[in-house]
């Protein structure tokens, strides 16, 4: 089985991946926002030293 990977196939794959990301983001918006806010608040309370 010989498959040629063309620019058209890559564009379709990337478009599908982006569409699924947007769909999941819309469906799970409340969870996304909750996790984002928890991550930001945890980052602000971290003591990072160099």
BALOBA-1460 file (C-alpha; in Angstrom, 3 decimals):
// residues 50
<rec num="1" residu="x" x="0.000" y="0.000" z="0.000"/>
<rec num="2" residu="x" x="1.632" y="3.192" z="-1.208"/>
<rec num="3" residu="x" x="0.193" y="6.453" z="0.114"/>
<rec num="4" residu="x" x="1.344" y="9.806" z="-1.213"/>
<rec num="5" residu="x" x="1.080" y="12.574" z="1.348"/>
<rec num="6" residu="x" x="0.240" y="15.780" z="-0.461"/>
<rec num="7" residu="x" x="-0.324" y="19.311" z="0.698"/>
<rec num="8" residu="x" x="-4.056" y="18.821" z="0.213"/>
<rec num="9" residu="x" x="-4.125" y="15.902" z="2.671"/>
<rec num="10" residu="x" x="-2.136" y="17.884" z="5.242"/>
<rec num="11" residu="x" x="-4.517" y="20.857" z="4.922"/>
<rec num="12" residu="x" x="-7.570" y="18.605" z="5.385"/>
<rec num="13" residu="x" x="-5.984" y="16.973" z="8.448"/>
<rec num="14" residu="x" x="-5.109" y="20.320" z="10.041"/>
<rec num="15" residu="x" x="-8.565" y="21.734" z="9.280"/>
<rec num="16" residu="x" x="-10.223" y="18.696" z="10.863"/>
<rec num="17" residu="x" x="-7.988" y="18.907" z="13.926"/>
<rec num="18" residu="x" x="-8.756" y="22.615" z="14.337"/>
<rec num="19" residu="x" x="-12.490" y="22.003" z="13.877"/>
<rec num="20" residu="x" x="-12.494" y="19.284" z="16.563"/>
<rec num="21" residu="x" x="-10.598" y="21.574" z="18.945"/>
<rec num="22" residu="x" x="-13.161" y="24.355" z="18.442"/>
<rec num="23" residu="x" x="-16.073" y="21.914" z="18.834"/>
<rec num="24" residu="x" x="-14.691" y="20.471" z="22.077"/>
<rec num="25" residu="x" x="-13.983" y="23.980" z="23.359"/>
<rec num="26" residu="x" x="-17.579" y="25.051" z="22.678"/>
<rec num="27" residu="x" x="-19.122" y="21.931" z="24.215"/>
<rec num="28" residu="x" x="-16.935" y="21.931" z="27.350"/>
<rec num="29" residu="x" x="-16.609" y="25.707" z="27.782"/>
<rec num="30" residu="x" x="-17.462" y="25.701" z="31.516"/>
<rec num="31" residu="x" x="-14.863" y="23.013" z="32.281"/>
<rec num="32" residu="x" x="-12.278" y="24.799" z="30.155"/>
<rec num="33" residu="x" x="-12.887" y="28.125" z="31.906"/>
<rec num="34" residu="x" x="-12.805" y="26.465" z="35.354"/>
<rec num="35" residu="x" x="-9.513" y="24.709" z="34.619"/>
<rec num="36" residu="x" x="-7.976" y="27.835" z="33.116"/>
<rec num="37" residu="x" x="-8.895" y="29.930" z="36.152"/>
<rec num="38" residu="x" x="-7.567" y="27.269" z="38.549"/>
<rec num="39" residu="x" x="-4.312" y="27.139" z="36.611"/>
<rec num="40" residu="x" x="-3.899" y="30.902" z="36.650"/>
<rec num="41" residu="x" x="-4.612" y="31.137" z="40.382"/>
<rec num="42" residu="x" x="-2.192" y="28.269" z="41.108"/>
<rec num="43" residu="x" x="0.498" y="29.968" z="39.047"/>
<rec num="44" residu="x" x="0.083" y="33.241" z="40.935"/>
<rec num="45" residu="x" x="0.578" y="31.492" z="44.293"/>
<rec num="46" residu="x" x="3.684" y="29.547" z="43.246"/>
<rec num="47" residu="x" x="7.010" y="30.558" z="44.758"/>
<rec num="48" residu="x" x="9.437" y="30.328" z="41.867"/>
<rec num="49" residu="x" x="13.099" y="31.087" z="42.502"/>
<rec num="50" residu="x" x="15.914" y="31.038" z="39.999"/>
